[in-house]
Amino acid sequence: MRLCARCLGVYPGIAVGLGLFLFGVFNSHQLLLVALLPMPALVDWTVTHLRTPDGRNAIRTATGTLLGVGYGIGLGQLVLGREPVVLLVGLCYGALAGLALLADSAVDRSR
């Protein structure tokens, strides 16, 4: 079974993020990390889909790790910390990804 380069970073990153949450590391900045850590993965994904489909696996793994850490901290905040604002962050990223897909679709139609 093959595992994509980004997922190779996401899954261990989730474990690290949950650990950071459980041990209270970055306690006062956790929501900020949840909001910022996924951004490099979204940018990398958008760029590789819109411009250069043959991106680098090392970059995908690194951005996937940051994404996973953000997921892990967010999961801890949502489930254990009962911070519903994490859902808002997720919805915003979902909207941004949707816009990127629309842009990708528009680029494909123009070719």
MOPAC internal coordinates of N, CA, C and O (Angstrom, degrees):
PM7 1SCF
backbone

  N    0.0000 0     0.00 0     0.00 0    0    0    0
  C    1.4469 1     0.00 0     0.00 0    1    0    0
  C    1.5317 1   107.99 1     0.00 0    2    1    0
  O    1.2310 1   121.18 1   -48.50 1    3    2    1
  N    1.2947 1   115.35 1   131.50 1    3    2    1
  C    1.4640 1   120.84 1   179.73 1    5    3    2
  C    1.5229 1   109.98 1   -89.63 1    6    5    3
  O    1.2310 1   121.35 1   -31.18 1    7    6    5
  N    1.3100 1   115.03 1   148.82 1    7    6    5
  C    1.4563 1   121.97 1   177.49 1    9    7    6
  C    1.5150 1   107.13 1  -126.07 1   10    9    7
  O    1.2310 1   120.54 1   -50.79 1   11   10    9
  N    1.3283 1   116.58 1   129.21 1   11   10    9
  C    1.4613 1   118.62 1  -178.62 1   13   11   10
  C    1.5270 1   110.21 1   -68.68 1   14   13   11
  O    1.2310 1   121.11 1   -22.67 1   15   14   13
  N    1.3188 1   115.48 1   157.33 1   15   14   13
  C    1.4633 1   121.22 1  -176.34 1   17   15   14
  C    1.5228 1   111.83 1   -62.00 1   18   17   15
  O    1.2310 1   119.84 1   140.75 1   19   18   17
  N    1.3252 1   117.91 1   -39.25 1   19   18   17
  C    1.4579 1   120.06 1  -179.63 1   21   19   18
  C    1.5344 1   110.55 1   -66.79 1   22   21   19
  O    1.2310 1   120.65 1   136.74 1   23   22   21
  N    1.3286 1   116.35 1   -43.26 1   23   22   21
  C    1.4673 1   120.32 1   178.88 1   25   23   22
  C    1.5297 1   111.23 1   -63.78 1   26   25   23
  O    1.2310 1   120.22 1   149.41 1   27   26   25
  N    1.3316 1   117.18 1   -30.59 1   27   26   25
  C    1.4550 1   121.33 1   176.90 1   29   27   26
  C    1.5252 1   110.86 1   -59.30 1   30   29   27
  O    1.2310 1   120.21 1   149.51 1   31   30   29
  N    1.3165 1   117.21 1   -30.49 1   31   30   29
  C    1.4636 1   120.85 1   176.38 1   33   31   30
  C    1.5145 1   112.88 1   -90.47 1   34   33   31
  O    1.2310 1   120.17 1   147.88 1   35   34   33
  N    1.3376 1   117.29 1   -32.12 1   35   34   33
  C    1.4690 1   120.76 1  -175.10 1   37   35   34
  C    1.5223 1   111.66 1   -62.83 1   38   37   35
  O    1.2310 1   120.05 1   130.65 1   39   38   37
  N    1.3189 1   117.51 1   -49.35 1   39   38   37
  C    1.4698 1   119.80 1  -172.40 1   41   39   38
  C    1.5300 1   113.55 1   -64.85 1   42   41   39
  O    1.2310 1   119.04 1   131.88 1   43   42   41
  N    1.3402 1   119.44 1   -48.12 1   43   42   41
  C    1.4674 1   117.59 1   174.40 1   45   43   42
  C    1.5333 1   111.88 1   -65.15 1   46   45   43
  O    1.2310 1   120.85 1   147.70 1   47   46   45
  N    1.3379 1   115.97 1   -32.30 1   47   46   45
  C    1.4642 1   120.04 1   178.62 1   49   47   46
  C    1.5184 1   111.85 1   -62.09 1   50   49   47
  O    1.2310 1   119.97 1   142.16 1   51   50   49
  N    1.3236 1   117.66 1   -37.84 1   51   50   49
  C    1.4697 1   121.01 1   177.59 1   53   51   50
  C    1.5262 1   109.58 1   -61.41 1   54   53   51
  O    1.2310 1   120.46 1   135.75 1   55   54   53
  N    1.3306 1   116.72 1   -44.25 1   55   54   53
  C    1.4697 1   120.15 1   178.83 1   57   55   54
  C    1.5248 1   111.13 1   -61.95 1   58   57   55
  O    1.2310 1   120.49 1   137.41 1   59   58   57
  N    1.3248 1   116.68 1   -42.59 1   59   58   57
  C    1.4716 1   120.54 1   178.13 1   61   59   58
  C    1.5258 1   110.09 1   -63.96 1   62   61   59
  O    1.2310 1   120.31 1   135.03 1   63   62   61
  N    1.3378 1   117.00 1   -44.97 1   63   62   61
  C    1.4700 1   120.69 1   179.79 1   65   63   62
  C    1.5174 1   112.49 1   -61.14 1   66   65   63
  O    1.2310 1   120.53 1   137.29 1   67   66   65
  N    1.3314 1   116.58 1   -42.71 1   67   66   65
  C    1.4717 1   119.26 1   176.91 1   69   67   66
  C    1.5240 1   110.77 1   -63.13 1   70   69   67
  O    1.2310 1   120.67 1   139.63 1   71   70   69
  N    1.3307 1   116.33 1   -40.37 1   71   70   69
  C    1.4582 1   119.99 1   176.89 1   73   71   70
  C    1.5216 1   112.00 1   -61.96 1   74   73   71
  O    1.2310 1   120.45 1   135.74 1   75   74   73
  N    1.3179 1   116.75 1   -44.26 1   75   74   73
  C    1.4673 1   120.30 1   177.89 1   77   75   74
  C    1.5202 1   110.51 1   -60.59 1   78   77   75
  O    1.2310 1   120.52 1   139.23 1   79   78   77
  N    1.3315 1   116.61 1   -40.77 1   79   78   77
  C    1.4612 1   120.16 1   178.39 1   81   79   78
  C    1.5314 1   110.66 1   -64.61 1   82   81   79
  O    1.2310 1   120.58 1   130.69 1   83   82   81
  N    1.3188 1   116.50 1   -49.31 1   83   82   81
  C    1.4707 1   120.59 1  -175.73 1   85   83   82
  C    1.5212 1   112.92 1   -63.91 1   86   85   83
  O    1.2310 1   120.52 1   146.35 1   87   86   85
  N    1.3442 1   116.60 1   -33.65 1   87   86   85
  C    1.4574 1   119.92 1   179.69 1   89   87   86
  C    1.5282 1   112.65 1   -89.81 1   90   89   87
  O    1.2310 1   120.40 1  -177.64 1   91   90   89
  N    1.3159 1   116.85 1     2.36 1   91   90   89
  C    1.4547 1   120.97 1   174.70 1   93   91   90
  C    1.5179 1   114.65 1    73.07 1   94   93   91
  O    1.2310 1   120.23 1  -161.03 1   95   94   93
  N    1.3187 1   117.17 1    18.97 1   95   94   93
  C    1.4623 1   120.70 1   178.09 1   97   95   94
  C    1.5279 1   107.87 1   -70.80 1   98   97   95
  O    1.2310 1   120.35 1   -40.99 1   99   98   97
  N    1.2898 1   116.93 1   139.01 1   99   98   97
  C    1.4672 1   123.17 1  -178.29 1  101   99   98
  C    1.5316 1   111.22 1    58.08 1  102  101   99
  O    1.2310 1   119.95 1  -145.91 1  103  102  101
  N    1.3061 1   117.70 1    34.09 1  103  102  101
  C    1.4660 1   122.48 1  -175.06 1  105  103  102
  C    1.5213 1   113.33 1   -48.74 1  106  105  103
  O    1.2310 1   120.32 1   132.67 1  107  106  105
  N    1.3221 1   117.00 1   -47.33 1  107  106  105
  C    1.4595 1   119.43 1  -175.30 1  109  107  106
  C    1.5299 1   112.58 1   -80.41 1  110  109  107
  O    1.2310 1   119.97 1   169.97 1  111  110  109
  N    1.3369 1   117.65 1   -10.03 1  111  110  109
  C    1.4679 1   120.56 1  -176.85 1  113  111  110
  C    1.5257 1   113.01 1  -116.90 1  114  113  111
  O    1.2310 1   119.95 1  -167.34 1  115  114  113
  N    1.3247 1   117.69 1    12.66 1  115  114  113
  C    1.4597 1   119.33 1  -173.72 1  117  115  114
  C    1.5260 1   113.07 1   -63.40 1  118  117  115
  O    1.2310 1   119.47 1   137.38 1  119  118  117
  N    1.3035 1   118.61 1   -42.62 1  119  118  117
  C    1.4627 1   120.02 1  -179.90 1  121  119  118
  C    1.5310 1   110.70 1   -64.71 1  122  121  119
  O    1.2310 1   120.37 1   142.09 1  123  122  121
  N    1.3103 1   116.90 1   -37.91 1  123  122  121
  C    1.4644 1   120.66 1   176.71 1  125  123  122
  C    1.5320 1   110.15 1   -62.30 1  126  125  123
  O    1.2310 1   120.12 1   138.26 1  127  126  125
  N    1.3286 1   117.37 1   -41.74 1  127  126  125
  C    1.4604 1   120.67 1   178.16 1  129  127  126
  C    1.5305 1   111.21 1   -64.53 1  130  129  127
  O    1.2310 1   120.54 1   139.48 1  131  130  129
  N    1.3309 1   116.58 1   -40.52 1  131  130  129
  C    1.4640 1   120.62 1   177.81 1  133  131  130
  C    1.5276 1   110.01 1   -61.05 1  134  133  131
  O    1.2310 1   120.62 1   144.39 1  135  134  133
  N    1.3026 1   116.41 1   -35.61 1  135  134  133
  C    1.4641 1   120.64 1  -178.98 1  137  135  134
  C    1.5306 1   112.54 1   -77.86 1  138  137  135
  O    1.2310 1   119.63 1   147.84 1  139  138  137
  N    1.3253 1   118.31 1   -32.16 1  139  138  137
  C    1.4672 1   120.49 1  -172.80 1  141  139  138
  C    1.5267 1   115.16 1   -99.39 1  142  141  139
  O    1.2310 1   119.70 1   146.24 1  143  142  141
  N    1.3238 1   118.19 1   -33.76 1  143  142  141
  C    1.4590 1   119.72 1  -173.96 1  145  143  142
  C    1.5352 1   114.58 1   -62.83 1  146  145  143
  O    1.2310 1   118.53 1   146.63 1  147  146  145
  N    1.3241 1   120.41 1   -33.37 1  147  146  145
  C    1.4658 1   119.12 1   177.68 1  149  147  146
  C    1.5399 1   114.48 1   -73.43 1  150  149  147
  O    1.2310 1   119.97 1   163.50 1  151  150  149
  N    1.3172 1   117.67 1   -16.50 1  151  150  149
  C    1.4626 1   120.66 1  -174.52 1  153  151  150
  C    1.5333 1   113.79 1   -57.59 1  154  153  151
  O    1.2310 1   118.64 1   134.70 1  155  154  153
  N    1.3425 1   120.21 1   -45.30 1  155  154  153
  C    1.4690 1   118.15 1   179.27 1  157  155  154
  C    1.5285 1   113.15 1   -59.29 1  158  157  155
  O    1.2310 1   119.86 1   143.64 1  159  158  157
  N    1.3264 1   117.87 1   -36.36 1  159  158  157
  C    1.4673 1   120.50 1   179.20 1  161  159  158
  C    1.5290 1   110.65 1   -67.60 1  162  161  159
  O    1.2310 1   120.48 1   139.47 1  163  162  161
  N    1.3217 1   116.69 1   -40.53 1  163  162  161
  C    1.4643 1   119.75 1   178.62 1  165  163  162
  C    1.5250 1   110.62 1   -65.47 1  166  165  163
  O    1.2310 1   120.39 1   138.19 1  167  166  165
  N    1.3197 1   116.86 1   -41.81 1  167  166  165
  C    1.4754 1   120.40 1   178.70 1  169  167  166
  C    1.5289 1   109.84 1   -64.71 1  170  169  167
  O    1.2310 1   120.17 1   133.51 1  171  170  169
  N    1.3287 1   117.29 1   -46.49 1  171  170  169
  C    1.4638 1   120.71 1   179.73 1  173  171  170
  C    1.5224 1   110.97 1   -61.40 1  174  173  171
  O    1.2310 1   120.38 1   134.96 1  175  174  173
  N    1.3204 1   116.88 1   -45.04 1  175  174  173
  C    1.4600 1   120.89 1   179.53 1  177  175  174
  C    1.5339 1   110.70 1   -61.38 1  178  177  175
  O    1.2310 1   120.81 1   135.93 1  179  178  177
  N    1.3249 1   116.06 1   -44.07 1  179  178  177
  C    1.4670 1   120.26 1  -179.35 1  181  179  178
  C    1.5225 1   110.88 1   -64.03 1  182  181  179
  O    1.2310 1   120.47 1   133.72 1  183  182  181
  N    1.3197 1   116.70 1   -46.28 1  183  182  181
  C    1.4632 1   120.46 1  -178.71 1  185  183  182
  C    1.5234 1   111.04 1   -63.55 1  186  185  183
  O    1.2310 1   120.21 1   136.52 1  187  186  185
  N    1.3335 1   117.21 1   -43.48 1  187  186  185
  C    1.4594 1   118.73 1  -178.13 1  189  187  186
  C    1.5229 1   111.71 1   -69.76 1  190  189  187
  O    1.2310 1   119.68 1   152.86 1  191  190  189
  N    1.3168 1   118.21 1   -27.14 1  191  190  189
  C    1.4624 1   119.69 1   177.82 1  193  191  190
  C    1.5232 1   112.60 1   -83.65 1  194  193  191
  O    1.2310 1   120.03 1   146.90 1  195  194  193
  N    1.3065 1   117.54 1   -33.10 1  195  194  193
  C    1.4593 1   120.11 1  -176.34 1  197  195  194
  C    1.5232 1   113.41 1   -91.07 1  198  197  195
  O    1.2310 1   120.05 1   149.85 1  199  198  197
  N    1.3067 1   117.51 1   -30.15 1  199  198  197
  C    1.4681 1   118.69 1  -171.61 1  201  199  198
  C    1.5224 1   113.64 1  -121.50 1  202  201  199
  O    1.2310 1   120.46 1   120.26 1  203  202  201
  N    1.3192 1   116.72 1   -59.74 1  203  202  201
  C    1.4645 1   120.49 1  -173.84 1  205  203  202
  C    1.5244 1   109.73 1  -124.76 1  206  205  203
  O    1.2310 1   120.05 1   -84.55 1  207  206  205
  N    1.3221 1   117.51 1    95.45 1  207  206  205
  C    1.4553 1   120.23 1  -175.94 1  209  207  206
  C    1.5300 1   114.19 1   -64.32 1  210  209  207
  O    1.2310 1   119.90 1   161.54 1  211  210  209
  N    1.3175 1   117.80 1   -18.46 1  211  210  209
  C    1.4612 1   119.18 1  -179.50 1  213  211  210
  C    1.5283 1   110.74 1  -100.87 1  214  213  211
  O    1.2310 1   121.10 1  -112.04 1  215  214  213
  N    1.3308 1   115.51 1    67.96 1  215  214  213
  C    1.4628 1   121.44 1   177.86 1  217  215  214
  C    1.5209 1   111.08 1   -71.02 1  218  217  215
  O    1.2310 1   120.42 1    -1.05 1  219  218  217
  N    1.2887 1   116.80 1   178.95 1  219  218  217
  C    1.4528 1   123.03 1  -177.58 1  221  219  218
  C    1.5332 1   110.65 1   -95.60 1  222  221  219
  O    1.2310 1   121.20 1   -47.08 1  223  222  221
  N    1.3270 1   115.30 1   132.92 1  223  222  221
  C    1.4594 1   119.70 1  -178.76 1  225  223  222
  C    1.5262 1   112.42 1   -64.96 1  226  225  223
  O    1.2310 1   119.66 1   146.21 1  227  226  225
  N    1.3311 1   118.26 1   -33.79 1  227  226  225
  C    1.4700 1   120.27 1   178.96 1  229  227  226
  C    1.5294 1   110.15 1   -62.95 1  230  229  227
  O    1.2310 1   120.39 1   140.97 1  231  230  229
  N    1.3227 1   116.86 1   -39.03 1  231  230  229
  C    1.4646 1   120.48 1   178.30 1  233  231  230
  C    1.5170 1   109.75 1   -68.90 1  234  233  231
  O    1.2310 1   120.47 1   138.58 1  235  234  233
  N    1.3323 1   116.70 1   -41.42 1  235  234  233
  C    1.4663 1   119.80 1   177.93 1  237  235  234
  C    1.5281 1   111.20 1   -60.64 1  238  237  235
  O    1.2310 1   120.30 1   137.56 1  239  238  237
  N    1.3298 1   117.03 1   -42.44 1  239  238  237
  C    1.4607 1   120.20 1  -179.75 1  241  239  238
  C    1.5275 1   110.79 1   -66.60 1  242  241  239
  O    1.2310 1   120.36 1   137.43 1  243  242  241
  N    1.3274 1   116.91 1   -42.57 1  243  242  241
  C    1.4708 1   120.29 1   179.93 1  245  243  242
  C    1.5258 1   111.19 1   -64.15 1  246  245  243
  O    1.2310 1   120.49 1   134.03 1  247  246  245
  N    1.3367 1   116.67 1   -45.97 1  247  246  245
  C    1.4664 1   118.24 1  -179.82 1  249  247  246
  C    1.5301 1   110.45 1   -69.92 1  250  249  247
  O    1.2310 1   120.40 1   148.15 1  251  250  249
  N    1.3230 1   116.85 1   -31.85 1  251  250  249
  C    1.4638 1   120.38 1   175.57 1  253  251  250
  C    1.5202 1   111.45 1   -65.25 1  254  253  251
  O    1.2310 1   120.34 1   142.98 1  255  254  253
  N    1.3227 1   116.95 1   -37.02 1  255  254  253
  C    1.4690 1   120.30 1   177.32 1  257  255  254
  C    1.5247 1   110.57 1   -63.69 1  258  257  255
  O    1.2310 1   120.55 1   134.41 1  259  258  257
  N    1.3307 1   116.56 1   -45.59 1  259  258  257
  C    1.4665 1   119.71 1   177.29 1  261  259  258
  C    1.5282 1   110.84 1   -61.28 1  262  261  259
  O    1.2310 1   120.66 1   138.25 1  263  262  261
  N    1.3235 1   116.35 1   -41.75 1  263  262  261
  C    1.4576 1   121.08 1   177.28 1  265  263  262
  C    1.5274 1   110.35 1   -60.22 1  266  265  263
  O    1.2310 1   120.41 1   134.55 1  267  266  265
  N    1.3228 1   116.82 1   -45.45 1  267  266  265
  C    1.4584 1   121.15 1   179.63 1  269  267  266
  C    1.5195 1   112.91 1   -63.00 1  270  269  267
  O    1.2310 1   120.27 1   139.21 1  271  270  269
  N    1.3336 1   117.09 1   -40.79 1  271  270  269
  C    1.4731 1   119.91 1   177.22 1  273  271  270
  C    1.5254 1   109.51 1   -62.16 1  274  273  271
  O    1.2310 1   120.62 1   137.17 1  275  274  273
  N    1.3247 1   116.42 1   -42.83 1  275  274  273
  C    1.4649 1   119.87 1   176.27 1  277  275  274
  C    1.5153 1   111.87 1   -61.12 1  278  277  275
  O    1.2310 1   120.59 1   137.50 1  279  278  277
  N    1.3443 1   116.48 1   -42.50 1  279  278  277
  C    1.4725 1   120.98 1   176.94 1  281  279  278
  C    1.5226 1   110.64 1   -60.29 1  282  281  279
  O    1.2310 1   120.55 1   133.75 1  283  282  281
  N    1.3261 1   116.55 1   -46.25 1  283  282  281
  C    1.4609 1   120.67 1  -177.03 1  285  283  282
  C    1.5203 1   112.44 1   -63.32 1  286  285  283
  O    1.2310 1   120.60 1   134.34 1  287  286  285
  N    1.3145 1   116.46 1   -45.66 1  287  286  285
  C    1.4686 1   120.26 1   177.69 1  289  287  286
  C    1.5235 1   109.62 1   -63.92 1  290  289  287
  O    1.2310 1   120.70 1   136.02 1  291  290  289
  N    1.3255 1   116.27 1   -43.98 1  291  290  289
  C    1.4692 1   120.36 1   179.53 1  293  291  290
  C    1.5151 1   112.06 1   -62.95 1  294  293  291
  O    1.2310 1   120.47 1   139.38 1  295  294  293
  N    1.3213 1   116.70 1   -40.62 1  295  294  293
  C    1.4628 1   120.27 1   178.05 1  297  295  294
  C    1.5199 1   110.67 1   -62.27 1  298  297  295
  O    1.2310 1   120.83 1   136.24 1  299  298  297
  N    1.3112 1   116.02 1   -43.76 1  299  298  297
  C    1.4617 1   120.06 1   177.04 1  301  299  298
  C    1.5165 1   111.72 1   -61.57 1  302  301  299
  O    1.2310 1   120.96 1   136.25 1  303  302  301
  N    1.3178 1   115.77 1   -43.75 1  303  302  301
  C    1.4673 1   119.24 1   179.31 1  305  303  302
  C    1.5138 1   111.86 1   -65.14 1  306  305  303
  O    1.2310 1   120.19 1   140.43 1  307  306  305
  N    1.3113 1   117.24 1   -39.57 1  307  306  305
  C    1.4526 1   121.07 1  -177.23 1  309  307  306
  C    1.5270 1   111.87 1   -72.13 1  310  309  307
  O    1.2310 1   120.60 1   131.33 1  311  310  309
  N    1.3157 1   116.47 1   -48.67 1  311  310  309
  C    1.4643 1   120.34 1  -173.59 1  313  311  310
  C    1.5278 1   112.03 1   -83.61 1  314  313  311
  O    1.2310 1   120.36 1   132.07 1  315  314  313
  N    1.3145 1   116.92 1   -47.93 1  315  314  313
  C    1.4569 1   119.88 1  -175.30 1  317  315  314
  C    1.5259 1   113.09 1   -92.79 1  318  317  315
  O    1.2310 1   120.49 1   145.75 1  319  318  317
  N    1.3226 1   116.66 1   -34.25 1  319  318  317
  C    1.4522 1   120.18 1  -178.11 1  321  319  318
  C    1.5081 1   113.34 1   -92.62 1  322  321  319
  O    1.2310 1   120.82 1   171.52 1  323  322  321
  N    1.3263 1   116.05 1    -8.48 1  323  322  321
  C    1.4607 1   122.32 1   179.50 1  325  323  322
  C    1.5343 1   111.66 1    50.70 1  326  325  323
  O    1.2310 1   121.78 1  -125.77 1  327  326  325
  N    1.3288 1   114.19 1    54.23 1  327  326  325
  C    1.4634 1   122.08 1   178.00 1  329  327  326
  C    1.5334 1   108.98 1  -107.21 1  330  329  327
  O    1.2310 1   119.46 1   -88.62 1  331  330  329
  N    1.3164 1   118.64 1    91.38 1  331  330  329
  C    1.4619 1   120.01 1  -176.62 1  333  331  330
  C    1.5226 1   114.39 1   -65.99 1  334  333  331
  O    1.2310 1   119.71 1   164.38 1  335  334  333
  N    1.3208 1   118.16 1   -15.62 1  335  334  333
  C    1.4658 1   120.34 1   179.62 1  337  335  334
  C    1.5328 1   110.71 1   -63.59 1  338  337  335
  O    1.2310 1   120.37 1   158.94 1  339  338  337
  N    1.3432 1   116.89 1   -21.06 1  339  338  337
  C    1.4618 1   120.66 1   176.66 1  341  339  338
  C    1.5296 1   109.74 1   -60.70 1  342  341  339
  O    1.2310 1   120.18 1   145.23 1  343  342  341
  N    1.3236 1   117.27 1   -34.77 1  343  342  341
  C    1.4636 1   120.55 1   176.88 1  345  343  342
  C    1.5242 1   111.47 1   -62.06 1  346  345  343
  O    1.2310 1   120.43 1   143.15 1  347  346  345
  N    1.3082 1   116.79 1   -36.85 1  347  346  345
  C    1.4648 1   120.93 1   177.83 1  349  347  346
  C    1.5261 1   110.73 1   -63.80 1  350  349  347
  O    1.2310 1   120.72 1   138.63 1  351  350  349
  N    1.3179 1   116.24 1   -41.37 1  351  350  349
  C    1.4692 1   120.21 1   176.88 1  353  351  350
  C    1.5255 1   109.19 1   -60.82 1  354  353  351
  O    1.2310 1   120.36 1   135.25 1  355  354  353
  N    1.3283 1   116.92 1   -44.75 1  355  354  353
  C    1.4553 1   120.93 1   178.55 1  357  355  354
  C    1.5162 1   112.64 1   -62.03 1  358  357  355
  O    1.2310 1   120.51 1   139.01 1  359  358  357
  N    1.3157 1   116.62 1   -40.99 1  359  358  357
  C    1.4669 1   120.34 1   177.93 1  361  359  358
  C    1.5243 1   111.31 1   -64.28 1  362  361  359
  O    1.2310 1   120.34 1   141.30 1  363  362  361
  N    1.3082 1   116.96 1   -38.70 1  363  362  361
  C    1.4681 1   120.22 1   177.93 1  365  363  362
  C    1.5269 1   110.69 1   -63.70 1  366  365  363
  O    1.2310 1   120.24 1   136.28 1  367  366  365
  N    1.3346 1   117.15 1   -43.72 1  367  366  365
  C    1.4658 1   119.82 1   177.44 1  369  367  366
  C    1.5224 1   111.14 1   -65.42 1  370  369  367
  O    1.2310 1   120.32 1   142.42 1  371  370  369
  N    1.3206 1   117.00 1   -37.58 1  371  370  369
  C    1.4600 1   120.08 1   176.27 1  373  371  370
  C    1.5143 1   111.34 1   -61.12 1  374  373  371
  O    1.2310 1   120.56 1   138.01 1  375  374  373
  N    1.3294 1   116.54 1   -41.99 1  375  374  373
  C    1.4694 1   120.91 1   178.14 1  377  375  374
  C    1.5243 1   110.88 1   -64.84 1  378  377  375
  O    1.2310 1   120.34 1   137.83 1  379  378  377
  N    1.3248 1   116.96 1   -42.17 1  379  378  377
  C    1.4687 1   119.97 1   178.54 1  381  379  378
  C    1.5289 1   111.21 1   -63.66 1  382  381  379
  O    1.2310 1   120.45 1   138.05 1  383  382  381
  N    1.3345 1   116.74 1   -41.95 1  383  382  381
  C    1.4674 1   120.19 1   177.98 1  385  383  382
  C    1.5258 1   110.40 1   -64.39 1  386  385  383
  O    1.2310 1   120.35 1   140.66 1  387  386  385
  N    1.3275 1   116.93 1   -39.34 1  387  386  385
  C    1.4647 1   120.53 1   176.97 1  389  387  386
  C    1.5091 1   111.58 1   -61.83 1  390  389  387
  O    1.2310 1   120.29 1   137.74 1  391  390  389
  N    1.3238 1   117.05 1   -42.26 1  391  390  389
  C    1.4639 1   120.39 1   177.12 1  393  391  390
  C    1.5277 1   111.18 1   -63.79 1  394  393  391
  O    1.2310 1   120.58 1   141.52 1  395  394  393
  N    1.3323 1   116.49 1   -38.48 1  395  394  393
  C    1.4634 1   119.83 1   177.75 1  397  395  394
  C    1.5263 1   110.58 1   -64.68 1  398  397  395
  O    1.2310 1   120.19 1   141.03 1  399  398  397
  N    1.3225 1   117.23 1   -38.97 1  399  398  397
  C    1.4672 1   120.34 1   177.12 1  401  399  398
  C    1.5227 1   111.48 1   -65.22 1  402  401  399
  O    1.2310 1   120.70 1   140.86 1  403  402  401
  N    1.3297 1   116.26 1   -39.14 1  403  402  401
  C    1.4599 1   119.54 1   176.67 1  405  403  402
  C    1.5237 1   110.73 1   -63.49 1  406  405  403
  O    1.2310 1   120.48 1   137.46 1  407  406  405
  N    1.3084 1   116.69 1   -42.54 1  407  406  405
  C    1.4664 1   120.72 1   178.33 1  409  407  406
  C    1.5167 1   110.13 1   -63.36 1  410  409  407
  O    1.2310 1   120.37 1   139.02 1  411  410  409
  N    1.3332 1   116.90 1   -40.98 1  411  410  409
  C    1.4568 1   121.73 1   178.43 1  413  411  410
  C    1.5251 1   110.62 1   -62.10 1  414  413  411
  O    1.2310 1   120.75 1   138.09 1  415  414  413
  N    1.3279 1   116.17 1   -41.91 1  415  414  413
  C    1.4540 1   121.47 1   177.95 1  417  415  414
  C    1.5191 1   111.28 1   -64.03 1  418  417  415
  O    1.2310 1   120.32 1   139.11 1  419  418  417
  N    1.3247 1   117.00 1   -40.89 1  419  418  417
  C    1.4635 1   121.18 1   178.30 1  421  419  418
  C    1.5221 1   111.23 1   -65.02 1  422  421  419
  O    1.2310 1   120.13 1   141.40 1  423  422  421
  N    1.3199 1   117.36 1   -38.60 1  423  422  421
  C    1.4629 1   120.99 1   178.49 1  425  423  422
  C    1.5265 1   109.60 1   -66.07 1  426  425  423
  O    1.2310 1   120.10 1   137.74 1  427  426  425
  N    1.3317 1   117.41 1   -42.26 1  427  426  425
  C    1.4662 1   120.87 1   179.27 1  429  427  426
  C    1.5292 1   111.41 1   -62.28 1  430  429  427
  O    1.2310 1   120.03 1   140.87 1  431  430  429
  N    1.3182 1   117.55 1   -39.13 1  431  430  429
  C    1.4661 1   120.94 1  -179.32 1  433  431  430
  C    1.5270 1   111.81 1   -68.75 1  434  433  431
  O    1.2310 1   120.76 1   150.15 1  435  434  433
  N    1.3309 1   116.15 1   -29.85 1  435  434  433
  C    1.4625 1   118.91 1  -177.66 1  437  435  434
  C    1.5247 1   112.43 1   -80.67 1  438  437  435
  O    1.2310 1   119.80 1   169.63 1  439  438  437
  N    1.3249 1   117.99 1   -10.37 1  439  438  437
  C    1.4737 1   120.75 1  -178.49 1  441  439  438
  C    1.4811 1   111.89 1   -85.03 1  442  441  439
  O    1.2310 1   120.10 1   180.00 1  443  442  441

